[in-house]
Structure formats: structure tokens, C-alpha cells
Amino acid sequence: MATKYAHINPKNISWARERAQLSTYVFAKKLNIDEKKLLAWENGEKKVTFRQAQKLADNLLIPFGYLFLKHLQKKQLPIPDLRTLGSHGIDEPSVELLKIIQIVQEQQLWYKDYLLSQGVEKNMFITHFNINSGINKIVTDMRNVLDITVAQRKGSWEDFSRLLIKKIESIGVMVVRKGNLGHSSKPFSVEEFRGFAIFDAVAPVIFINQADIPSARLFTLIHELAHIWIGQSGVSDASVQTEQKKEILCNAVAAEFLVPSDEFIKLWKEHDSWIANLIELKSYFHVSDWVLVRRALTLDFIDYSEYIHYTKKLKLDYKNKPKKDSAPSYYRAQKSQLSENFSRAIVSEALSGRILLRDAGHILGMKPNNIVKFAKELGI
């Protein structure tokens, strides 16, 4: 039987590989083939079978049909790009960013359909404000809806962060947290994005890049929540130097929500070293060093160079921190990464037979036969 070859455009293999930031050596190893064979495919010296082409597309995270196109257009984000790179938007998103937005959109659409089927017509908490609303009005409403005040905060900033996520989910906002696309995939780039928000009147969603250091994620969480509050979707890097009006507003809302300016100013003391303030401020506000240093910058207690120097130190300390001996189980990790409301809904539907285990597994991003064990982790 004659071998059936796929008449692909070999240039598209190179394009997709380079876009995925993979060298020929690394990608050949990923495909379990010799590097010379990959180079021969890219140069058009050897033909590719349909099975090989499918494997190429799967590993490059591109649709199979892309390999056959004569001309590839620049891929754009499906939601507004609010990131900053020298005051300009980043040229082209990575395959990882595009893929995770696609995954989250699929989960959000399923959950929206589910809510509509349950008679939920709209989220009543997050449709009152817009980009022209005042910062203090937005912050006051967010605190009232979430029932969060500085005086009520207890424990560590990690405890406060977990409480916030629980409160945000309780008002119908999905919170998704991932640092990569799964086993053996590379971490998301923090330099590319810290998070994104998808506004929807029924099922809004916040995504947090877990590849970022933990102390920075708290600010990102509230920054993205501010996007939901003003009804604006977007991919963010939460840059302190942004010139985009939406980002400036969301940065200001996050800062004021987490660390009210009047209280911060009152508590700030003139020490020989401004860093000495952090211990007392951290115990009062129950937020991370990262959030406090950022607030000190926006209130002009420190300059930008001091901010950069300190945040670089925080990144280095986190990088050099000893790793825990035991990692959480697969199911516990999934529970912490996925929206709990969404997880409970789709798992319950799958166990009841109203949705196929195969389809639920695809949307959840896990094998169908893992769903029963995942249900136990969720307490279902």
C-alpha cells in the first residue's frame, strides 16, 4: 500500500516551531526523531505523512489545517490586548497564551450555558460601573459586595488571598489559576502576561498566571476583578508604567482596595531604611511585600529604581526558595487551579449522565476516568 503524504507547506513547520520558541534540537527530541529529519521536513527535502503532520500540529499547538496554508497571517488575541512593552502593545502572542485563553473561554461558555439552563439570567453584582467611574466608588462597591474591610482581615496574606478567591467565586465570578498548559509544558511567561479577564453578564472569569511569584498574584487578582467590575475584558501585565486608561484605572482600584491610601500614609514611618516599614504594614493590611512596595511607589514614598530593585529581590528569593518535598495530589492541584463553581457544576452533570464523561473530561482538561476521583476531591 502506497504511503499517503500530506502536501503541507514546509515553511509553516519552521514558522510554528519558531513561534513556539523551540530550537530544532529541542523540537526533534520532543517528536522523538532525528534533528536531521526535522530539518529535511522544514526544508522540503523530505515529505511528511498525514500521521506525522498531525503529530507536528499537536506538538506545535496549531490547527492541523495551518500546515497547508500558503500564507500565514499574524495571530491576534481574541480579547483586548492591554499589555505594555515600552508603551506599545506586544506584537504577537505566544502559542501558550492563545491556547490558555481558548481553554478558559471553552470552560466559561460551558458554565454560562449551564447557568442559563438553571434560570440565571445575569450576574447582579458586577454591572454597575464603567471606565469613567471614580476609583473610590468602585472600591467601595467591591468591598461592600465582597464584604471585605481591612479591619476584618486576619492571618497571613496567603490566608487573605484564599479568602478573596472564595468571596469572588461566591458572587459568580470564575477564578482560574494555572502556570502552564499541563504536564511537560513550559511555564507561561510572566513577562508576556500576568492575567486576563473575560467579562460576561452571566459568567465572568478571571485568570491568574501561576508562573508568577505568589506575592505578585494577589495584586493581579484584584486588578482583574476591577476589569470585571467595569465590564472590560483584556489581557494584562499590570505594569506600573502603563499608559492605557483601562489599566491605569484597574491598577489604582487594586491598590486602593488592598491598601487604602489614607491608612497607608498614616502608618508609614520615617525609618533609616524604608524597608523597615514593611513588617508592620504587612501585619496590618495582611497583603504581600510586593503589594506594599508597589503601593509605596504609587504614593511616592519610594522611587521606581527602589521598586525595581526590591521586586527583583523578591523574584530571586522565590526562585531560590527550597522546594517542598511533597507536591499536592493531581486532584487537589486541579481543584486549586480550576474555578470551583465550574468544577462542581460540570462534574455533577457528568456523574448524573446529563453530559458525557468524555465531553466533561475534554472541557476540564483531564481524562474521563479521572472525573470520579476528582468528584471525591470536590466533596461531591
Secondary structure as UniProt FT lines:
FT   STRAND          5..6
FT   HELIX           11..19
FT   TURN            20..21
FT   HELIX           24..31
FT   HELIX           35..42
FT   TURN            43..44
FT   STRAND          48..49
FT   HELIX           50..60
FT   HELIX           64..68
FT   TURN            86..87
FT   HELIX           95..117
FT   TURN            118..119
FT   TURN            131..132
FT   HELIX           135..146
FT   HELIX           150..152
FT   HELIX           157..170
FT   TURN            171..172
FT   STRAND          174..178
FT   TURN            183..184
FT   TURN            190..192
FT   STRAND          195..198
FT   STRAND          205..209
FT   TURN            210..211
FT   HELIX           214..229
FT   TURN            230..231
FT   STRAND          234..236
FT   TURN            240..241
FT   HELIX           245..258
FT   HELIX           261..267
FT   HELIX           274..276
FT   HELIX           277..285
FT   HELIX           289..298
FT   TURN            299..300
FT   HELIX           304..320
FT   HELIX           330..337
FT   HELIX           340..352
FT   HELIX           357..364
FT   HELIX           368..370
FT   HELIX           371..378
//
